[in-house]
């Protein structure tokens, strides 16, 4: 096993209008929410889960997007409920959230 069991990266790229970008959909605040929730649940730290900011993941037209490794599963999300589902299903139980997968 690597240093972390799972790693989730949130694209937080900001492009100039009219180009699509994840940050236009609240990516930073939802990444912050995810990070806080992961810590609150005791999932953060070595051997567990790491929540990170990423620059452009080059899928901004599908955004906002996040990717979970080591599985390499890409997600889109809309709100905190979607983030909770990704945390509860994928980060905790290792089950892909098919309805949010891109």
Residue pairs with C-beta under 8 A, 6 or more apart in sequence:
1 47
2 70
3 46
3 47
4 46
4 47
4 48
4 49
4 50
5 47
5 48
5 49
6 48
6 49
6 50
6 68
6 69
6 70
6 71
6 90
6 91
7 49
7 50
7 52
7 68
7 69
7 70
8 34
8 49
8 50
8 51
8 52
8 66
8 67
8 68
8 69
8 86
8 91
9 52
9 53
9 54
9 57
9 66
9 67
9 69
10 22
10 27
10 28
10 30
10 31
10 34
10 51
10 52
10 53
10 54
10 64
10 65
10 66
11 22
11 27
11 54
11 55
11 56
11 57
11 59
11 60
11 63
11 64
11 65
11 66
12 22
12 23
12 27
12 28
12 31
12 53
12 54
12 55
13 21
13 22
13 23
13 54
13 55
13 56
13 57
13 60
14 21
14 23
14 24
15 21
15 23
15 60
19 60
20 60
20 61
20 63
21 56
21 60
21 63
22 57
22 60
22 63
22 64
22 65
23 64
24 63
25 63
25 64
25 78
26 64
27 63
27 64
28 53
30 64
30 77
30 79
30 80
30 83
31 51
31 53
31 66
33 80
33 83
34 51
34 66
34 83
34 86
34 87
35 44
35 51
37 83
37 84
37 87
38 44
38 49
38 51
38 87
38 91
41 87
41 92
43 49
43 87
43 91
43 92
44 50
44 51
49 91
54 67
57 65
57 67
59 65
59 74
59 102
62 76
62 102
63 76
64 76
64 77
65 74
65 75
65 76
65 102
66 74
66 75
66 77
66 86
67 73
67 74
67 75
68 75
68 86
68 90
68 91
71 90
71 96
73 90
73 96
73 101
74 101
74 102
75 82
75 86
75 97
75 100
75 101
75 102
76 100
76 102
77 83
77 86
77 100
82 100
85 97
85 100
86 97
86 100
89 95
89 96
89 97
90 96
90 97
